[in-house]
Amino acid sequence: MALNYIWIGFFLVAFVVGLLRVIGYYYRDFFAETFQVIFNETDLFIFRDMFQSTFDMAETSVSIAITLIGVMTLWLGIMNIAEKGGAVGILSRLVNPFFGKLFPGIPKNHPAFGSMMMNISANMLSLDNAATPLGIKAMEELQEINPDKETASNAQIMFLVLNTSGLTVIPVTVMAYRTAEGAANPADIFIPILLATFFSTLAGLIAVAIKQKINLFDKTILAYLGGGTFLVAGIIYLLSQMDQKRLEVVTTFASTFIIMGVITSFIILGIRSKINIYETFIDGAKEGFKVAVMIIPYLVAMLVGIGVFRASGAMDLVISLLAELFGLLGINTDFVPALPTAFMKPLSGSGARGLMIETMQNYGADSFVGRLASTFQGSTETTFYTLAVYYGAVNIKKTRYTVGAGLIADLAGVVAAIFICYLFFYH
């Protein structure tokens, strides 16, 4: 139901903003004198741009789905090897004490535990192409034990929020873009992203746990969270001791080595279990095409709504109003130019990436704003895209409080990123 209202809101708000821009153009002298707001000829053609965005985003949706066909075919095949070879079972047993407390509705040692862990691990390594099919696989397994096939279960909501909060250990992609834009130290946003995503994940976990009445003071949960916090602190300490070049080499090597090591381990376990590796891969890969095609309507719906909203100028209007509000409150507004990236990321990953690059080009990759935009890009998730894809893959229509909890996690990540970047980069 929440997605329904949000989707309607995209179009209604976009139409009203577009109409106001056209009216403003025809009465531009009045608005310029009275409100110091300037309208120009581009405002007259705003509905043309909004209409064109519907076609552009529909085409983008299909392009994304086509790209996903190959990726999902690959990873669903690999996951089938992992499941048949026993790797998923091993992962399930490793995380079962912790996940068993967070997901009390899932039977002990259920395969979904292993799939969820694989998805979260891929997100930690910034391997988005691998994370999506792994996440869809987890959603399908959770859907099998969902009593109401059209309504998101507690377990699916918890998983989606943990997914969209996106704890990132190695932000390889963001560092690559910073390198391309000439950053002196492309890896200097590593610790801010790690810290921001940690707080984002923690906020999402707490929000859902409160709603689902999960006891976060359980000794098992505290032990795992404490261990995770200690591990994150250790990673931060070790990598902070490295110079720029060594850090880039280590993080790039670690992300690629770990994922290739995981694939190789799955194959070795499959050999040990005496399964036909090739045939098992093919059997799992066959599902990739079907799932990728199934999510096209959901992608088109969400991305077209986002495209119209952005083309109308509503996003820019929100940013301007926030800048005015912060200024009136006496808050330092130096962070405002980076906010478009933060606001766009929950809506569109490619849109946020473009805004991040644009910010670095306009302000400099090593400027406070450039670094903050990079941190936003690495520490927030494409919440609405993820919900559309994951829930669309299993035909969930009633998402309950998923959107609210996901946005709480996103907001926590944004606020944490601002404070952390002020601490690290503001001079």
C-alpha positions in Angstrom: 0.0 0.0 0.0 2.9 2.4 0.8 4.4 2.0 -2.7 1.0 2.7 -4.1 0.8 6.1 -2.4 4.4 6.9 -3.2 3.9 6.1 -6.8 0.8 8.3 -7.1 2.6 11.0 -5.2 5.4 11.0 -7.8 3.0 11.9 -10.6 0.7 14.3 -8.7 3.6 16.3 -7.2 5.4 16.3 -10.6 2.2 17.6 -12.4 1.6 20.4 -9.8 5.3 21.5 -9.9 5.2 21.4 -13.7 2.0 23.5 -13.8 3.4 26.0 -11.4 6.5 26.4 -13.6 4.4 27.1 -16.7 2.3 29.6 -14.8 5.4 31.2 -13.4 6.8 31.6 -16.9 3.8 33.6 -18.1 3.8 35.7 -15.0 7.6 35.8 -14.7 7.8 39.6 -14.1 5.4 39.4 -11.2 7.3 36.5 -9.6 10.7 38.1 -10.2 9.6 41.4 -8.5 7.5 39.9 -5.7 9.4 36.7 -4.8 12.8 37.1 -6.5 12.1 33.9 -8.4 13.2 33.8 -12.0 11.5 31.6 -14.6 12.8 31.1 -18.1 11.8 29.5 -21.4 12.8 26.0 -20.2 9.9 26.1 -17.8 7.4 26.5 -20.7 8.5 23.1 -22.0 8.5 21.2 -18.7 5.6 18.9 -19.7 7.5 17.9 -22.8 10.5 17.0 -20.7 8.3 15.1 -18.2 6.6 13.2 -21.1 9.9 12.4 -22.7 11.2 11.0 -19.3 8.4 8.4 -19.3 9.9 6.9 -22.5 13.5 7.3 -21.4 12.9 5.6 -18.1 10.8 2.8 -19.6 13.7 2.1 -22.0 16.1 2.2 -19.1 13.9 -0.3 -17.1 14.1 -2.8 -20.0 17.8 -2.2 -20.4 18.3 -3.0 -16.7 16.3 -6.2 -17.0 18.2 -7.3 -20.0 21.5 -6.7 -18.1 20.1 -8.7 -15.2 19.3 -11.7 -17.4 22.9 -12.6 -17.8 23.9 -11.7 -14.2 21.0 -13.5 -12.7 21.5 -16.6 -14.9 25.1 -16.7 -13.7 24.4 -16.3 -10.0 21.3 -18.4 -9.7 23.3 -21.2 -11.4 26.1 -20.7 -8.8 23.7 -20.6 -6.0 22.2 -23.9 -7.2 25.7 -25.4 -6.9 26.0 -23.9 -3.4 22.7 -25.4 -2.4 23.2 -28.8 -3.8 26.8 -29.0 -2.7 26.0 -28.1 0.9 27.6 -24.6 1.0 24.2 -22.9 1.8 23.6 -25.4 4.6 27.0 -24.6 6.1 26.3 -20.8 5.9 22.9 -21.4 7.4 24.4 -23.2 10.4 27.0 -20.4 10.9 24.5 -17.6 11.1 21.6 -19.6 12.5 22.1 -18.5 16.2 22.0 -14.8 15.2 19.5 -15.0 12.3 17.3 -17.3 14.3 16.7 -14.5 16.8 16.2 -11.8 14.1 14.0 -14.1 11.9 12.0 -16.2 14.5 9.5 -17.2 11.8 12.1 -19.1 9.7 12.7 -22.8 10.5 16.1 -23.7 11.9 18.8 -24.2 9.2 16.5 -23.1 6.4 18.3 -22.4 3.1 17.1 -18.8 3.2 19.6 -18.1 5.9 22.5 -19.0 3.6 21.1 -17.0 0.7 20.5 -13.9 2.9 24.1 -14.1 4.2 25.4 -14.4 0.6 23.4 -11.3 -0.4 24.5 -9.2 2.6 28.1 -10.3 2.0 27.9 -9.2 -1.7 26.6 -5.8 -0.6 29.4 -5.5 1.9 31.9 -5.9 -1.0 29.9 -3.5 -3.2 29.2 -6.3 -5.7 25.7 -5.0 -6.7 25.4 -7.3 -9.7 26.0 -10.3 -7.6 23.8 -9.0 -4.7 20.6 -8.6 -6.7 20.2 -12.3 -7.9 21.3 -13.5 -4.5 18.7 -11.3 -2.8 16.0 -12.5 -5.2 16.9 -16.1 -4.4 16.6 -15.4 -0.7 13.2 -13.7 -1.3 11.9 -16.7 -3.2 13.0 -19.0 -0.4 11.3 -16.7 2.2 8.2 -16.6 0.0 7.9 -20.4 0.2 7.2 -20.2 4.0 5.2 -17.0 3.7 1.5 -17.9 4.7 0.1 -14.8 2.8 1.6 -14.8 -0.6 0.6 -11.2 -1.4 1.7 -9.7 1.9 5.3 -9.2 3.0 6.2 -11.4 5.9 8.1 -10.2 9.0 11.2 -12.1 7.7 11.0 -10.5 4.3 10.7 -7.0 5.7 13.6 -7.5 8.1 15.7 -8.9 5.2 14.8 -6.1 2.8 15.6 -3.4 5.4 19.0 -5.0 6.2 19.6 -5.2 2.5 18.7 -1.6 1.7 20.7 -0.3 4.7 23.7 -1.7 2.8 26.7 -2.1 5.2 29.6 -1.5 2.9 33.1 -2.7 3.9 34.9 -2.2 0.5 33.4 0.7 -1.6 35.3 -0.2 -4.8 32.9 1.4 -7.2 32.9 4.8 -5.5 36.6 4.8 -5.3 36.9 4.0 -9.0 34.7 7.1 -9.8 36.8 9.3 -7.5 39.9 8.1 -9.3 38.4 9.0 -12.7 37.6 12.5 -11.4 41.2 13.1 -10.3 40.9 12.7 -6.5 44.3 12.9 -4.8 43.3 10.1 -2.5 40.3 8.2 -3.9 40.1 5.9 -0.9 39.8 8.7 1.7 36.0 8.1 1.8 36.5 4.5 2.9 36.1 5.0 6.6 33.2 7.5 6.4 31.3 5.1 4.2 31.9 2.2 6.5 30.8 4.2 9.5 27.8 5.7 7.8 26.5 2.3 6.6 27.1 0.8 10.0 24.8 3.3 11.6 22.3 3.0 8.8 22.2 -0.8 9.2 21.9 -0.4 13.0 19.0 2.1 12.6 17.2 -0.2 10.2 17.6 -3.2 12.4 16.4 -1.3 15.5 13.4 0.1 13.7 12.2 -3.3 12.4 13.0 -5.0 15.7 10.8 -2.6 17.6 8.0 -3.1 15.2 8.3 -6.9 15.3 8.9 -6.9 19.1 12.3 -8.6 18.8 14.4 -8.5 21.9 17.6 -6.8 20.9 19.1 -7.3 24.4 19.1 -11.0 23.9 22.6 -12.2 24.7 23.0 -13.9 21.3 22.1 -10.8 19.4 24.3 -8.7 21.6 27.2 -11.1 21.1 26.9 -11.0 17.3 26.4 -7.3 17.1 29.3 -6.7 19.5 31.5 -9.1 17.5 30.5 -7.3 14.3 31.3 -3.9 15.8 34.7 -5.1 16.9 35.4 -6.5 13.5 34.4 -3.3 11.8 36.6 -1.3 14.2 39.5 -3.7 13.5 39.1 -3.3 9.7 39.0 0.5 10.1 42.2 0.4 12.2 44.1 -1.8 9.9 43.2 -0.1 6.7 43.6 3.4 8.2 47.3 2.5 8.7 47.9 2.1 4.9 48.9 4.7 2.5 46.6 5.5 -0.5 48.2 3.2 -3.1 48.4 0.3 -0.8 44.8 0.8 0.4 43.5 0.8 -3.2 45.4 -2.4 -4.0 44.3 -4.2 -0.8 40.6 -3.2 -1.1 40.4 -4.1 -4.8 42.2 -7.4 -4.3 40.1 -8.3 -1.3 36.7 -7.7 -2.9 37.6 -9.7 -6.1 39.5 -12.4 -4.3 36.8 -13.1 -1.8 34.0 -13.4 -4.3 36.2 -15.7 -6.6 37.2 -17.7 -3.5 33.5 -18.2 -2.6 32.7 -19.4 -6.1 35.6 -21.8 -6.1 34.6 -23.1 -2.6 31.1 -23.8 -3.9 32.5 -25.8 -6.7 34.9 -27.8 -4.4 32.0 -28.6 -2.1 30.0 -29.7 -5.0 32.7 -32.0 -6.1 33.0 -33.4 -2.6 29.2 -34.0 -2.6 29.6 -35.8 -6.0 27.1 -33.7 -7.9 27.3 -32.9 -11.6 28.6 -29.3 -11.3 27.8 -28.3 -14.9 24.3 -29.7 -15.0 23.5 -28.3 -11.5 24.7 -24.9 -12.7 22.5 -25.1 -15.9 19.4 -26.2 -13.8 19.7 -23.2 -11.6 20.6 -20.8 -14.4 17.4 -21.5 -16.3 15.5 -19.5 -13.7 17.5 -16.4 -14.4 15.6 -15.4 -17.6 12.2 -16.0 -16.1 12.9 -13.9 -13.0 14.4 -11.0 -15.0 11.4 -10.8 -17.3 9.0 -11.0 -14.4 10.4 -7.9 -12.7 10.1 -5.7 -15.9 6.6 -4.3 -15.0 7.7 -3.4 -11.5 10.9 -1.7 -12.8 9.0 0.3 -15.4 6.4 1.5 -12.9 8.9 2.6 -10.3 11.5 4.2 -12.6 9.0 6.0 -14.8 7.4 7.6 -11.6 10.9 8.6 -10.4 11.8 10.0 -13.8 8.7 12.2 -14.0 9.3 13.4 -10.5 12.9 14.4 -11.3 12.2 15.9 -14.7 9.5 18.2 -13.2 12.1 19.9 -11.0 10.4 18.7 -7.8 13.7 17.3 -6.6 15.5 20.6 -7.1 12.6 22.4 -5.4 12.9 20.2 -2.3 16.7 20.8 -2.1 16.1 24.6 -2.4 13.5 24.6 0.3 15.8 22.6 2.6 18.6 25.0 2.0 16.4 27.9 3.0 15.1 26.1 6.1 18.7 25.2 7.3 19.7 28.8 6.7 16.8 30.1 8.8 17.7 27.8 11.6 21.3 29.0 11.6 22.7 25.6 10.5 25.8 25.5 8.4 24.6 24.8 4.8 27.8 23.9 3.2 26.6 20.3 2.9 23.4 21.2 0.9 25.0 21.0 -2.6 25.7 17.3 -1.9 22.1 16.5 -0.9 20.8 15.8 -4.5 22.9 12.6 -4.5 21.5 11.6 -1.1 17.9 12.3 -2.2 18.3 10.5 -5.5 20.1 7.4 -4.3 16.9 5.8 -2.7 15.1 6.5 -6.0 17.7 5.7 -8.7 21.3 4.3 -8.4 22.2 5.6 -11.9 20.7 9.0 -11.2 22.6 9.3 -7.9 25.8 8.2 -9.6 25.4 11.0 -12.3 24.7 13.6 -9.6 27.8 12.4 -7.6 30.0 12.8 -10.7 28.4 16.2 -11.5 29.1 17.4 -7.9 32.7 16.3 -8.1 33.1 18.0 -11.4 31.6 21.3 -10.2 33.1 21.4 -6.8 36.2 19.2 -7.1 36.6 15.5 -6.1 38.7 16.6 -3.0 36.3 19.3 -1.9 34.1 18.8 1.2 31.0 18.6 -1.0 32.7 16.2 -3.5 33.7 13.9 -0.7 30.3 14.1 1.0 28.5 13.3 -2.3 30.8 10.3 -2.7 30.0 9.2 0.9 26.2 9.5 0.2 26.6 7.4 -2.9 28.4 4.7 -1.0 26.4 4.7 2.2 22.8 4.8 1.0 20.9 2.2 -1.1 18.4 2.3 -4.0 15.5 1.6 -1.6 12.6 1.9 -4.0 14.4 0.1 -6.8 15.2 -2.8 -4.4 11.7 -3.0 -3.1 10.3 -3.0 -6.6 12.7 -5.7 -7.8 12.7 -8.0 -4.8 9.0 -7.8 -4.0 8.1 -7.9 -7.7 10.1 -11.1 -8.2 7.8 -12.9 -5.7 4.6 -11.0 -6.5 4.3 -9.2 -3.1 1.7 -6.5 -3.3 1.3 -5.4 0.3 4.7 -4.2 1.6 3.4 -3.2 5.1 6.0 -1.0 6.8 9.0 -1.9 4.7 9.2 1.6 3.0 9.1 3.4 6.4 11.8 1.2 8.0 13.9 1.4 4.9 13.7 5.2 4.8 14.6 5.4 8.5 17.8 3.5 7.7 18.5 5.8 4.7 17.9 8.9 6.8 20.3 7.6 9.5 22.9 6.9 6.9 22.5 10.4 5.5 22.7 12.1 8.9 25.7 10.0 9.9 27.5 10.7 6.6 27.0 14.5 7.1 28.4 14.4 10.7 31.3 12.1 9.8 32.3 14.1 6.8 32.3 17.3 8.8 34.5 15.5 11.3 36.9 14.1 8.6 37.0 16.6 5.8 35.6 20.0 6.8 38.3 22.7 7.4 
